[in-house]
Amino acid sequence: MNAPVSATTGTSAPRPTFGTRALLTVVLSTAAAVILFFALRRFLPAAWSSPGSPELYLTGVVGAALAMTPLAYFLAKRSGHSENPPAWFIAHAVAGCIGVGLLVVHSGLYLRRPPALLLAGGLFLVVQGAWARIYLAHRIAGTFGGKYRAFLSPDPPDKAHLARIIDAKRTLLATLDADKSEATFRPTLAHWRTHPIRSWRYHRLARAELGLIGQRRAVPAAQAYWRALHMAVAALFLLGLVIHVVTVTFFAGYVADGGPIHWWHLADWGGPDR
């Protein structure tokens, strides 16, 4: 992939990099800062130990905003309009890690209620993402540089089936985006919005093609399914985050469970007297 070209100078802008050392620095620095906060919390004002206090509430707001950055990365990537994918990837990794750290601080380590599952999901995403970037990336690179029987020698009937799938993809692609190549095309959010049925059909054909050539069978399970697991947990994490925000904003009485409501809210539905 060519480096993005600057609109003002017409020259190729350098692509940002995010190596193992940089990633470990972000992850370990965030973890150290969180550990240091809880180690020194007893010396801080009482508000930093009180769930729902303005200090911890605002910490949660900032953490939630940063934790939503991976969603922006996903949308930019799937929209097809991201001019600098590496920069978006770096932003999603750094902001996501720091955001989860702030959410841990926001929790005050009161882990006996359902929001604790959010922290578990966020920590899993950070650890798994770092593992994939540091360890699994080398295995993936080796896969692209190696030869796998499943990719090179399908049985003769499978070759005919594969040819039919590719022909169907090319025919369908002509109605979706005639300027794109079948070998690299993937429906973007714009395609899903304007042609949902055609996009779904193309997606199914692409999945059938991958299944036929045995893409996942040729690599270890961890390599084959890590991204699907990462995306699934991320979706649940973001959904849980939205539910938590809605709950504390509109159902503050339920969250406080009869106690005082210290945080900003719009309604106190769900309290004992409601």
Secondary structure, DSSP 8 states (H G I E B T S, - for coil): ----B-TTT-SB-------HHHHHHHHHHHHHHHHHHHHHGGGS-GGGGSTT-HHHHHHHHHHHHHHTHHHHHHHHHHHT--S-HHHHHHHHHHHHHHHHHHHHHHHTT--SSTHHHHHHHHHHHHHHHHHIIIIIHHHHHHHHHS--HHHH---HHHHHHHHHHHHHHHHHHHHH-TTS-TTT----HHHHHH-HHHHHHHHHHHHHHHHHHTTTTTS-HHHHHHHHHHHHHHHHHHHHHHHHHHHHHHBHHHHHTTS---S--S-BTTSTT-
